[in-house]
């Protein structure tokens, strides 16, 4: 069975594009493919996923549990626990681990809330 060669037909709409235009088109299509996955990740998380992220950032199970509980108590779950730790650390110019430990102890939450409520 021989495959019909339809390459010329399928490439008609790309034939006259420059390399730059082809690259731009590639990235536009790549974003179009990835957008639904990003949407899904942004809108669907759970405490176990957030704890898993924190574990991979180097926090212990107990520390991660405490941070995630703090995130949930303050209505910041959609922002992501790891993102919150990272953003507070960046804003305060502190070590990520130190910020996470402070959040686990109940500190720095005002900073986290203000960062994410202001949409920075």
C-alpha positions, 0 to 999 in steps of 0.5 A: 500500500503506497501512501499518497504524497500530499505534502505540497497540498498541506503546506500551501498556507505556509509556503510563502512565510519567512523563517521569522513568520514560521517561528512566530506561527509555531509559537502561536500554535504551541501556546494554543496547545498548552493554554488548556493545560495551563487553564486546567492547572490554574483552576484545579488543584488540591491540598495533596497537589500543593503539599507535593509541590512543597515537598519537591521544594524541600519542605518536610511533610509536616511543614508542607501540611502546615503551609497548605492549611494556611493557604486554604484558611486564607482563601489563596488555594488558587494561587498555589502554595509553592507560588506563594512561598516563592513570591513572598521570598522574592518580595522580602528578599528572603530564602525560600526555605525560611519563608516557608518555615515562617508561613508554617509557624503562622508568620508572614501571612499578611505579606502573602495576602497583600501580595496576592490580593493586590495582584502583583 
